[in-house]
Amino acid sequence: MIILQYMLLGLSAGFVGGALGLGGGAIMVPIMVMFFGLTQHQAQGTALAVMLPPVFILAVMRYYSAGNVKVQMAIFIACGFVLGALIGAHSVQNIPSAGLKKIFGGFLILIGMKMFLGR
């Protein structure tokens, strides 16, 4: 069951990332902290591992060497992330620019408020 949850997280993060051009970490990190019980460092390291090639390789190596990457979790989330990004990018092509800007801004505000106010 937990593997399915990891893959659904990847699918959701990929969808929102593909639809809004938002980095997957902005979605995955808060969810891994709030719902999967990871520390902030572990969530950041694991999110970087999901998006590893090739941009984040050095950052992931640093988090990994400090013991802050959940490798198996990152692999399963990445599987869902790939499909979610494709679906998300496809689904927003007919949304007017002004509407997409509002969706993007609203999502950032919601995530920011949740992170700022805590659990």
Summary of the structure (lengths in Angstrom):
residues: 119
radius of gyration: 14.3
end to end distance: 23.9
largest distance: 44.4
contacts: 379
relative contact order: 0.19
helix: 82%
strand: 0%
